[in-house]
Structures are given as C-alpha cells and as structure tokens.
Amino acid sequence: MVGVPRSSGCALCVKRRVKCDERTPGCAKCETYGKPCPGYDRAFKFVAGKPHRGRRQPGSSSGKADERSKSARTSVIVPVQSAYQFLIQRESPSSMVSADLNVFQHLCILIDDFSQPVSANRTHSVSRWFGFLPSIYGQSRTLDATIKSFTAHHIGRITQNKQMVLYAQTAYGEALCILRKSLQNPSERLSSHVFCAVVLLCIYELFTDTEDPQSWMKHVKGLSQLVQIRGPGRYRSELDITLLKASRGLIVMHSMFSGEACFLASDEWHRIMQQRFSTSLPTESYRSIEQFFAHFTQAPSLVHKFYSLKDMEPTSPEALQMTSELLSKTLEVQHDLAVWYEGFSRLAPRPVEAISSTGDDLYPIVLLYSDVGFATIFCSYYAYKVIIHEILKTCIYPGQHEATTIYFRDQICRSIEYNGIGILGPYRMGFPLRVAFEVADPVTRSWILGHLERFSKIYAAAQSKDYQPIS
C-alpha cells in the first residue's frame, strides 16, 4: 500500500527521530547536527504488508525486552517513560534490566551525536572519551548515576521532551549526592570511575546550567583539585590519560579566569600527558599537538601578570619590574610558538578560504579545515597569538601588534562556520571566541554575541549575558 510520512519535518530529522523546527531553507536541527538539511520534499513510500513486529518469546507478555537488546545505533529512541522506569519500579529486577538497556541505547545515541562531525584524526579527546562509557557503565554507582542524568538530558533536549529534562535534573542532584559520598570514601575517591564522573558532571554543567553560566567554574575547580590529589602516578591507563586530556583544556581555562596557578605547566605533567595509546594520528602529528599544549599551559601565567600590570601605576618601580619580566617571558613564548607552528603547519593541512555558505555580511570569506581536530588546534593557536600581541602592545614593544591582533581575531571568527558545527562546536570555539571578544570592535563584538546566542541553545556556557569585556 502507499504510506504517507507522519512528519512534516525534513528527511534527516525524521530519520533521526527528532522534532524538526521546519525552518527554511534549512532547519536549525541539521545545522546543529553538522549536516546539510535535505529539505522538506516528501516522496511517497511503498510499504508492503503490516509493520514488522519481533517474535514474542514464550512466557513473556511483550517482546520489548528482546527488541531493546538490539544495537542502539540502529534502533529508534525508546519511549520517554521507559527511560526513567528504573525510578518508578526500582524494586523489580526485570525493570532494572530494561532500564539499563534503555540507558545503553540512549548512551549510544549520545556518543553518536557528540561525535558529529566525525573527525578524520580523532584529535579531540572530549568526544573520544565518551566511547569508553558503555564499557564501564554498571561498574560504579557514582558513574552510573552521572551517565543516567547526562543521557536523559541529551535525549530530552533533542526530542524536546520537558518531562525527561526535568527527570535529568533530578537525576543530576542524585548523582551529586552519590559523588559526595564517594569523595569521602578513601577506597573510591581516587578511582578512575569517580574521576570520569567528575569530568562528565563538568561537561553537564557547561551544557545545561542556564541560570548560572559560571557554575562550570566551580565544578572545574573541584576537577582540578581532584586531578592534583590523584597525582601524576595515577595516569597510566588509556582511560585515565584520555580523561586527563579531555579535561585539561577546562583546567587551563579555569586557571586563566580564576587567577590560580596552572599546575599542568610543570615538566612532570607534560611528560604524563605525552603518553600515547591508540590513535590514528601519525607520531609526528601527535607529538606536535602535545608540544602545543605544553606551550598553552604557560598562557595563564602570562595573562595573570598582564592584568596585574594593567592595574599598576605605569611609572612605579613595581610596574617597571613587572613589565621587564612579562616582556621577557612573552618573547620567549612567542619564539617557542613560532618554532612549533613552523613544524605543525608542515604536518597539518592549512585552512583554505571559501565563500561563506550562510552569506555572512561581516565575514563573507571563511576558513575550511581538513577536520575539526586540526581546526581546534589552529583556533587555539590564533587565540594564543592574540594574547601575546596584546601583551607586547601593552609593554610598548616595537611591532605591528594592533594589526596582528585584528588578523588573528578575524581568523577565529572566520573559523566558526566550520569549527562551530555539531554539539561540541560551541565547546571547541569557547576559548578562542572569548579571546576574540576581548579585542573586538563594537561591530565584531555584536557579531560574536549573535553566534553565542545561537550556541547557547545547546551550550549553556555560551550565554551572551556572561560575555562582558574584562579589560
């Protein structure tokens, strides 16, 4: 017989089983997902016979348990009620099995969504470490509660189900209570599972807390303390190293904005983070990326001295001494970064210019990269160059610092169209955009705020109300 589609949304949203906003010419959901919207043209679909149903097993009133055991990557999103069935019927062993299967399904959907667009070299550890979660789910009550809250929020958001989002908030509170107990337990607090739960809760805050955009800073402070307390010797397994690399960007940002010293700047931590497990990156590329991060851990110290200098009387002996020290260190970092970039640009394809697909008026020519992994490194490099030249300008060091700052600011802005796509796009662009915002003129600042407003729909930390010039 002839079947008529039940949804008026675009073909990709129907396929993904998410609610389409039906924006024209392309929907916002596809834009967020990082895929071109196929549009709303609907062809008729021929369906022979009745819908297929799985064969029921003897002694069972329903075939749902077997259906749920299929791979989540090929299955539909299960009903919302079943996602929190384990709270309603937690005394029933059979319902617990079904609930865990639902969590696995939702977790696989989350991993797939957070991995878009797929990076050819998988350099972005934040998306890569999610792949560990299915294998360690069920081994820790603390981590399980955290995974349930995070997956429930994600599924509730993409299906626009307020009831599930509310459940996620309740589950989040429960996860925090369990985490506090684990952190007080000497046998648990330094475990990989608790470390993973803390990292996941930090990411949860970045994506969900619309009331207090700075709440992630409180969580990252706790994360930083936990990483230090665990000590370098605990980062020997692939999971621990991947988690450390996934969280180190947050730790450096917290150090930069809080004024606290960045403990990751030590040679001992650099050696720990250079450990390599499975990766598709060539050895030279891997080493180059690790070298950049070693340089990047020096940024908080430069920024702290920079803002301290700006608060001093320019002609005071303290200011002159600070200027001399800061200038010497900044020139050293600039030299090291130049040497690094010369080598990195031979390994990673440089971005190419292209006409903006959105017809942007301020930046009609944008930058395209080989993949989001390298794009993230390039954008972090641009942000670091802005910081360096702002410092050199303040120290009245000879050079075209104003023009150079504008150039790298614009490089960041021209990268948004490529590197800002997907659920993790706002996360990848968060720090570079923060730096670009600081040195932007009113027109560019307004343009950045417009993108932040779009990002904030899926990434709470990008709310424009939190972006006020520091200088």
Backbone torsions as a table, in degrees:
resi	resn	phi	psi	omega
1	MET	NA	171.9	-179.9
2	VAL	-93.2	128.0	178.1
3	GLY	-107.8	140.3	179.0
4	VAL	-107.8	132.2	-179.1
5	PRO	-55.3	140.5	-177.8
6	ARG	-84.2	-13.2	-177.8
7	SER	-117.9	145.4	176.6
8	SER	-94.4	4.5	179.8
9	GLY	-73.6	177.3	-178.9
10	CYS	-69.8	163.4	-174.4
11	ALA	-63.1	-37.0	-177.9
12	LEU	-70.5	-40.1	178.2
13	CYS	-65.2	-37.6	177.1
14	VAL	-64.2	-42.5	179.6
15	LYS	-63.6	-41.0	-179.5
16	ARG	-80.1	-9.0	-179.6
17	ARG	59.5	47.8	172.5
18	VAL	-121.5	155.8	-178.3
19	LYS	-73.4	123.0	-179.1
20	CYS	-88.1	138.0	178.9
21	ASP	-83.9	-6.4	174.2
22	GLU	57.9	31.7	175.4
23	ARG	-70.9	145.9	177.0
24	THR	-112.4	149.6	1.4
25	PRO	-77.1	-16.5	178.5
26	GLY	-135.4	149.0	-174.8
27	CYS	-80.5	155.9	-178.8
28	ALA	-70.7	-28.8	-179.6
29	LYS	-62.6	-43.8	178.8
30	CYS	-65.3	-36.5	178.7
31	GLU	-63.5	-43.2	177.7
32	THR	-65.3	-37.5	-178.0
33	TYR	-72.2	-18.3	178.9
34	GLY	86.3	22.2	-179.7
35	LYS	-125.8	148.9	176.2
36	PRO	-67.1	135.4	-179.8
37	CYS	-72.6	127.0	-178.2
38	PRO	-77.9	-6.1	179.0
39	GLY	91.8	-170.8	-169.1
40	TYR	-117.0	11.2	178.8
41	ASP	-68.4	129.4	-176.9
42	ARG	-117.8	118.4	173.2
43	ALA	-90.4	151.7	176.2
44	PHE	-71.5	147.4	-178.5
45	LYS	-118.9	130.9	179.6
46	PHE	-90.2	126.6	-179.4
47	VAL	-122.0	119.0	-178.3
48	ALA	-90.4	127.2	175.0
49	GLY	72.3	-161.9	-177.9
50	LYS	-88.5	159.1	177.3
51	PRO	-58.3	140.5	-178.5
52	HIS	-72.8	137.6	174.7
53	ARG	-125.0	143.0	178.5
54	GLY	-66.7	147.1	-179.9
55	ARG	-69.3	131.4	179.5
56	ARG	-75.5	145.1	179.8
57	GLN	-87.7	147.3	178.4
58	PRO	-57.0	139.4	176.8
59	GLY	79.8	7.0	179.5
60	SER	-118.9	137.9	178.9
61	SER	-83.2	-6.3	-178.0
62	SER	-154.4	151.3	177.7
63	GLY	-95.2	13.7	-173.5
64	LYS	-64.4	-38.0	-175.3
65	ALA	-61.0	-41.1	179.3
66	ASP	-71.1	-36.8	-179.1
67	GLU	-64.7	-35.0	-177.8
68	ARG	-71.9	-19.9	-178.0
69	SER	-79.1	-6.5	177.7
70	LYS	-72.2	163.1	-178.8
71	SER	-59.1	132.9	-179.7
72	ALA	-68.7	-20.7	-178.6
73	ARG	-70.1	-21.2	-179.3
74	THR	-114.9	1.8	-178.3
75	SER	-103.0	164.2	178.7
76	VAL	-82.5	164.4	176.9
77	ILE	-69.7	129.3	-176.3
78	VAL	-72.9	160.5	179.8
79	PRO	-56.1	149.5	-176.7
80	VAL	-60.9	-39.0	-177.4
81	GLN	-56.5	-37.7	-177.1
82	SER	-71.7	-20.8	-178.4
83	ALA	-67.9	-30.9	177.8
84	TYR	-119.0	28.3	177.5
85	GLN	-62.5	-30.9	-177.4
86	PHE	-66.9	-18.5	175.3
87	LEU	-81.4	-35.0	-176.8
88	ILE	-77.7	-38.7	-175.4
89	GLN	-124.0	45.8	-172.0
90	ARG	-70.6	-10.4	178.4
91	GLU	-80.8	-15.4	-174.7
92	SER	-92.9	119.3	179.8
93	PRO	-58.5	-39.7	-178.1
94	SER	-65.7	-37.3	179.1
95	SER	-70.2	-31.1	176.7
96	MET	-64.6	-40.2	177.7
97	VAL	-62.5	-45.7	179.6
98	SER	-62.8	-40.8	-179.8
99	ALA	-62.5	-43.2	179.5
100	ASP	-64.3	-36.7	177.1
101	LEU	-64.2	-38.9	177.8
102	ASN	-64.8	-40.7	177.6
103	VAL	-61.5	-42.6	177.7
104	PHE	-60.2	-43.7	179.5
105	GLN	-61.0	-49.1	-178.9
106	HIS	-65.5	-35.6	179.2
107	LEU	-65.1	-41.0	177.8
108	CYS	-65.6	-37.1	176.1
109	ILE	-64.1	-44.4	179.6
110	LEU	-60.3	-45.7	-179.7
111	ILE	-60.4	-42.7	179.8
112	ASP	-64.5	-43.1	-179.4
113	ASP	-66.8	-42.1	-178.0
114	PHE	-72.9	-16.3	-180.0
115	SER	-87.7	-4.2	-178.5
116	GLN	-87.7	140.9	-9.3
117	PRO	-73.8	146.7	-177.2
118	VAL	-64.9	128.6	179.5
119	SER	-90.1	135.1	-177.9
120	ALA	-64.9	-32.6	-176.5
121	ASN	-107.9	-4.2	175.4
122	ARG	55.3	41.1	-177.7
123	THR	-80.0	-18.6	-175.1
124	HIS	-85.4	104.5	-172.3
125	SER	-66.5	-26.7	-177.2
126	VAL	-61.4	-41.9	177.8
127	SER	-77.4	-31.1	-175.7
128	ARG	-70.5	-35.8	-175.2
129	TRP	-72.8	-19.5	175.6
130	PHE	-58.9	-28.3	-179.1
131	GLY	-64.1	-18.2	177.9
132	PHE	-77.9	-22.2	-168.8
133	LEU	-60.3	-43.9	-179.4
134	PRO	-60.0	-34.6	-176.3
135	SER	-75.7	-20.6	-178.8
136	ILE	-110.0	-1.7	175.6
137	TYR	-66.0	136.1	-180.0
138	GLY	96.8	-3.1	-178.3
139	GLN	-101.6	-11.7	-177.5
140	SER	-148.3	126.4	179.2
141	ARG	-62.7	-37.2	179.7
142	THR	-63.9	-49.2	-179.0
143	LEU	-68.3	-38.4	179.6
144	ASP	-60.0	-44.6	180.0
145	ALA	-63.4	-38.0	178.9
146	THR	-67.1	-43.9	178.8
147	ILE	-61.7	-42.3	-179.6
148	LYS	-61.6	-43.2	-179.2
149	SER	-66.7	-41.8	-177.3
150	PHE	-68.5	-45.1	-179.3
151	THR	-67.4	-38.5	178.9
152	ALA	-62.5	-40.6	177.9
153	HIS	-63.2	-44.8	-177.8
154	HIS	-64.0	-47.4	-179.4
155	ILE	-65.7	-40.0	177.8
156	GLY	-62.6	-37.0	-179.6
157	ARG	-70.9	-46.0	-175.8
158	ILE	-72.6	-23.3	176.9
159	THR	-96.9	-1.4	-179.7
160	GLN	55.9	42.8	179.5
161	ASN	-103.7	106.0	-175.5
162	LYS	-65.7	-33.1	-179.4
163	GLN	-63.1	-40.6	179.6
164	MET	-71.0	-36.7	177.4
165	VAL	-63.0	-40.9	177.4
166	LEU	-64.2	-40.7	176.0
167	TYR	-60.7	-40.9	-179.8
168	ALA	-59.1	-38.5	179.1
169	GLN	-65.8	-40.1	176.9
170	THR	-65.3	-43.8	179.2
171	ALA	-64.1	-33.8	178.0
172	TYR	-63.4	-44.5	177.6
173	GLY	-61.8	-39.6	177.6
174	GLU	-65.0	-40.8	179.6
175	ALA	-62.7	-39.6	178.6
176	LEU	-63.9	-40.9	179.1
177	CYS	-63.2	-43.6	179.5
178	ILE	-66.4	-38.3	179.7
179	LEU	-63.1	-42.2	179.6
180	ARG	-58.2	-41.7	179.1
181	LYS	-65.6	-39.7	179.9
182	SER	-65.2	-37.7	-179.4
183	LEU	-69.7	-19.7	177.2
184	GLN	-90.8	-6.7	-178.8
185	ASN	-96.9	114.0	-177.0
186	PRO	-56.7	-28.7	-177.6
187	SER	-82.7	-10.9	-176.6
188	GLU	-114.0	-34.7	-164.2
189	ARG	-61.5	-25.7	-179.4
190	LEU	-103.0	11.0	-177.5
191	SER	-74.3	159.8	177.6
192	SER	-64.4	-34.7	-178.7
193	HIS	-66.2	-42.3	178.1
194	VAL	-67.4	-40.7	176.0
195	PHE	-57.9	-45.4	179.1
196	CYS	-62.9	-40.3	179.4
197	ALA	-63.5	-41.0	179.6
198	VAL	-64.6	-43.3	177.6
199	VAL	-61.4	-44.7	-178.2
200	LEU	-64.9	-37.5	178.2
201	LEU	-67.6	-33.7	175.0
202	CYS	-63.2	-45.0	178.4
203	ILE	-63.3	-39.7	177.6
204	TYR	-56.4	-46.5	-179.5
205	GLU	-62.1	-40.7	179.8
206	LEU	-60.3	-35.0	-175.0
207	PHE	-92.6	-19.6	-168.2
208	THR	-118.3	-29.7	-170.0
209	ASP	-80.6	94.2	-179.7
210	THR	-85.2	-16.3	-179.0
211	GLU	-79.2	-40.5	-178.1
212	ASP	-131.2	90.2	-176.9
213	PRO	-60.6	-17.0	-178.4
214	GLN	-93.4	2.3	-177.9
215	SER	-61.4	-29.0	179.7
216	TRP	-61.7	-28.9	179.6
217	MET	-63.7	-37.5	179.9
218	LYS	-66.6	-40.8	-179.8
219	HIS	-69.1	-39.7	-179.8
220	VAL	-67.9	-32.1	175.5
221	LYS	-61.0	-44.2	176.4
222	GLY	-63.7	-39.0	177.2
223	LEU	-61.7	-44.8	179.7
224	SER	-60.2	-43.1	-179.9
225	GLN	-64.4	-40.7	179.7
226	LEU	-64.3	-43.1	179.4
227	VAL	-60.0	-42.0	179.5
228	GLN	-67.7	-44.6	-178.1
229	ILE	-63.4	-37.6	178.7
230	ARG	-62.5	-35.0	177.8
231	GLY	82.0	153.0	-177.5
232	PRO	-55.8	-29.5	-175.7
233	GLY	-66.6	-16.6	-177.7
234	ARG	-87.8	-4.6	-176.9
235	TYR	-101.9	75.2	-177.9
236	ARG	-120.9	-24.1	-179.0
237	SER	-87.7	163.1	179.1
238	GLU	-62.4	-39.9	179.8
239	LEU	-63.6	-48.2	-177.9
240	ASP	-63.6	-42.5	179.7
241	ILE	-66.5	-41.4	179.4
242	THR	-64.0	-41.0	177.4
243	LEU	-64.4	-41.2	179.0
244	LEU	-61.9	-43.5	-179.9
245	LYS	-70.5	-29.5	177.9
246	ALA	-71.3	-28.2	-175.4
247	SER	-101.3	-10.4	-173.3
248	ARG	-66.1	-32.7	176.9
249	GLY	-62.2	-41.5	177.0
250	LEU	-64.6	-39.4	-179.2
251	ILE	-64.6	-42.1	178.6
252	VAL	-66.2	-41.9	178.6
253	MET	-63.3	-41.4	177.8
254	HIS	-61.2	-43.7	178.3
255	SER	-60.2	-42.8	-177.4
256	MET	-63.9	-43.8	-174.9
257	PHE	-86.3	-22.3	-177.5
258	SER	-91.4	-20.0	-177.4
259	GLY	89.2	0.0	179.6
260	GLU	-83.7	149.0	179.7
261	ALA	-65.2	146.1	-180.0
262	CYS	-92.2	107.2	-177.2
263	PHE	-68.1	-20.0	-180.0
264	LEU	-71.0	-6.2	-178.1
265	ALA	-78.2	-4.2	-177.9
266	SER	-80.0	155.0	179.9
267	ASP	-62.6	-34.3	-179.6
268	GLU	-62.2	-45.2	178.7
269	TRP	-68.8	-34.1	176.5
270	HIS	-60.8	-42.6	179.4
271	ARG	-64.6	-39.2	178.9
272	ILE	-62.4	-42.9	-175.4
273	MET	-76.7	-12.2	177.3
274	GLN	-80.0	-8.5	178.2
275	GLN	-59.0	139.3	-176.0
276	ARG	-122.6	130.6	173.0
277	PHE	-114.6	-145.3	-177.0
278	SER	-67.7	127.0	175.5
279	THR	-160.5	146.1	-180.0
280	SER	-85.6	-4.2	-179.2
281	LEU	-72.0	140.0	170.8
282	PRO	-60.2	152.4	-175.9
283	THR	-56.2	-43.0	-178.3
284	GLU	-64.5	-41.0	178.9
285	SER	-64.8	-42.5	179.3
286	TYR	-60.7	-46.6	-179.9
287	ARG	-64.1	-37.6	-179.5
288	SER	-64.5	-41.5	178.8
289	ILE	-65.3	-40.5	178.1
290	GLU	-66.4	-35.7	176.7
291	GLN	-63.4	-40.4	178.9
292	PHE	-62.6	-44.1	-178.3
293	PHE	-65.0	-35.1	176.1
294	ALA	-59.3	-42.4	176.0
295	HIS	-65.1	-38.2	-174.7
296	PHE	-66.4	-29.3	179.6
297	THR	-67.5	-11.8	176.9
298	GLN	-82.5	-15.3	-174.8
299	ALA	-60.3	-45.1	-179.5
300	PRO	-55.8	-42.1	-180.0
301	SER	-61.4	-42.2	178.0
302	LEU	-63.3	-44.6	-178.1
303	VAL	-64.7	-41.6	179.9
304	HIS	-60.5	-46.0	179.5
305	LYS	-67.2	-35.5	-179.6
306	PHE	-61.1	-48.8	-178.7
307	TYR	-74.1	-28.2	173.7
308	SER	-65.7	-40.6	178.8
309	LEU	-63.8	-38.5	-178.5
310	LYS	-67.0	-22.1	179.4
311	ASP	-89.2	-4.9	-177.5
312	MET	-92.0	159.0	170.6
313	GLU	-69.6	118.9	-171.1
314	PRO	-52.8	-33.0	-174.7
315	THR	-96.9	3.1	-178.4
316	SER	-72.8	152.8	178.5
317	PRO	-57.6	-36.0	179.7
318	GLU	-64.4	-41.8	-179.1
319	ALA	-67.2	-39.5	-180.0
320	LEU	-65.7	-40.8	178.3
321	GLN	-66.1	-43.6	178.5
322	MET	-62.6	-40.2	179.5
323	THR	-61.7	-43.4	-179.8
324	SER	-63.0	-45.8	-179.2
325	GLU	-66.3	-44.3	-177.9
326	LEU	-66.4	-41.9	179.9
327	LEU	-63.0	-43.5	-179.8
328	SER	-61.2	-46.2	-178.8
329	LYS	-68.4	-39.0	-179.4
330	THR	-65.4	-41.8	178.1
331	LEU	-65.2	-34.6	177.0
332	GLU	-65.3	-45.4	179.2
333	VAL	-65.6	-39.5	179.3
334	GLN	-60.6	-41.9	179.2
335	HIS	-65.0	-47.3	-180.0
336	ASP	-61.0	-39.7	-179.4
337	LEU	-68.6	-35.6	178.2
338	ALA	-65.5	-42.1	177.7
339	VAL	-63.4	-43.5	179.2
340	TRP	-61.2	-46.6	-175.3
341	TYR	-64.6	-35.5	178.1
342	GLU	-60.1	-40.9	178.6
343	GLY	-75.0	-41.8	-177.8
344	PHE	-65.0	-39.4	-177.8
345	SER	-69.3	-14.3	173.5
346	ARG	-84.6	-20.7	-177.9
347	LEU	-96.0	-37.5	-177.3
348	ALA	-105.7	133.5	178.2
349	PRO	-59.6	129.9	178.5
350	ARG	-71.2	153.8	179.7
351	PRO	-65.5	152.6	177.6
352	VAL	-116.0	151.7	-179.5
353	GLU	-84.8	145.7	178.3
354	ALA	-151.5	159.3	177.0
355	ILE	-72.3	135.2	-179.7
356	SER	-59.2	132.7	179.0
357	SER	-74.9	-14.4	-179.7
358	THR	-98.9	-1.5	-179.2
359	GLY	67.6	36.2	-176.8
360	ASP	-60.8	133.6	-177.7
361	ASP	-78.1	-39.6	-176.5
362	LEU	-78.1	-38.3	179.3
363	TYR	-127.6	76.6	-179.0
364	PRO	-69.4	-21.7	176.7
365	ILE	-109.5	122.2	-176.5
366	VAL	-115.2	174.6	-179.6
367	LEU	-107.9	134.1	176.1
368	LEU	-114.3	140.6	-175.9
369	TYR	-119.1	170.4	179.2
370	SER	-71.6	-33.0	173.9
371	ASP	-167.3	169.1	-174.6
372	VAL	-69.9	-23.4	178.3
373	GLY	-64.1	-52.5	177.6
374	PHE	-67.7	-35.1	178.9
375	ALA	-59.5	-39.3	179.8
376	THR	-65.4	-39.8	177.9
377	ILE	-65.9	-45.2	178.7
378	PHE	-59.2	-45.1	-177.6
379	CYS	-66.0	-37.0	176.1
380	SER	-65.7	-36.4	176.3
381	TYR	-64.3	-44.5	178.4
382	TYR	-58.7	-43.5	-179.4
383	ALA	-63.5	-40.4	179.0
384	TYR	-63.9	-38.9	178.9
385	LYS	-66.0	-36.6	176.3
386	VAL	-61.4	-46.4	-179.9
387	ILE	-59.9	-45.9	-177.9
388	ILE	-60.7	-46.2	-176.4
389	HIS	-75.6	-25.0	172.3
390	GLU	-67.3	-39.1	178.2
391	ILE	-66.9	-45.9	-179.5
392	LEU	-62.1	-36.8	178.0
393	LYS	-65.3	-42.7	179.9
394	THR	-66.0	-35.4	178.6
395	CYS	-80.3	3.4	179.1
396	ILE	56.7	42.9	176.4
397	TYR	-87.1	136.4	-176.0
398	PRO	-57.8	141.1	177.2
399	GLY	147.0	165.2	179.8
400	GLN	-87.7	62.8	-172.4
401	HIS	-69.8	-38.6	-179.9
402	GLU	-62.2	-48.8	-180.0
403	ALA	-64.3	-39.1	179.9
404	THR	-66.4	-40.4	177.7
405	THR	-61.4	-44.7	179.4
406	ILE	-62.9	-40.5	-179.8
407	TYR	-59.9	-50.1	-177.7
408	PHE	-72.5	-31.4	172.5
409	ARG	-58.8	-45.3	-179.8
410	ASP	-68.3	-32.6	175.7
411	GLN	-60.5	-39.5	177.0
412	ILE	-63.6	-48.4	-178.1
413	CYS	-64.1	-36.7	-179.5
414	ARG	-73.0	-11.2	-179.7
415	SER	-91.8	-11.5	-174.1
416	ILE	-61.4	-42.3	-175.5
417	GLU	-59.8	-33.1	179.3
418	TYR	-90.1	-52.2	-171.2
419	ASN	-86.8	-5.9	-179.4
420	GLY	-94.5	5.0	-177.7
421	ILE	-85.0	161.8	179.9
422	GLY	81.2	168.4	-177.8
423	ILE	-63.1	-36.6	-179.6
424	LEU	-87.0	0.3	178.8
425	GLY	-55.3	-50.3	178.1
426	PRO	-61.0	-33.2	177.9
427	TYR	-66.6	-45.0	-179.4
428	ARG	-63.9	-34.8	-175.4
429	MET	-94.7	-1.4	-173.8
430	GLY	-57.5	-53.3	-178.1
431	PHE	-68.9	-49.1	178.4
432	PRO	-56.6	-40.1	179.9
433	LEU	-67.4	-36.0	177.4
434	ARG	-60.4	-42.7	179.8
435	VAL	-69.1	-44.1	179.2
436	ALA	-61.5	-37.7	179.8
437	PHE	-61.6	-38.2	-178.0
438	GLU	-62.0	-33.3	-175.2
439	VAL	-109.1	13.2	-176.0
440	ALA	-84.0	147.6	170.5
441	ASP	-76.7	169.4	-176.2
442	PRO	-54.8	-39.5	-178.7
443	VAL	-67.5	-47.9	-179.9
444	THR	-66.5	-36.3	178.7
445	ARG	-63.0	-41.6	177.5
446	SER	-63.9	-38.9	178.3
447	TRP	-63.2	-43.4	178.9
448	ILE	-63.8	-42.6	179.6
449	LEU	-61.2	-34.2	177.2
450	GLY	-63.6	-41.5	177.4
451	HIS	-69.5	-36.8	177.7
452	LEU	-63.6	-37.2	177.8
453	GLU	-61.8	-40.5	177.9
454	ARG	-68.5	-42.0	179.2
455	PHE	-62.2	-36.8	-173.0
456	SER	-65.2	-14.7	178.2
457	LYS	-67.2	-24.7	177.0
458	ILE	-121.8	-11.6	-173.9
459	TYR	-134.6	97.8	-171.3
460	ALA	-59.9	-32.2	-177.3
461	ALA	-67.1	-9.9	-179.2
462	ALA	-93.3	9.6	-179.1
463	GLN	-58.6	131.1	-174.4
464	SER	-64.9	-25.1	-179.1
465	LYS	-64.8	-17.9	179.7
466	ASP	-88.9	-5.8	-176.6
467	TYR	-99.5	94.0	173.3
468	GLN	-122.5	137.0	-178.6
469	PRO	-55.2	133.5	178.4
470	ILE	-79.3	-37.5	-175.0
471	SER	-72.7	NA	NA
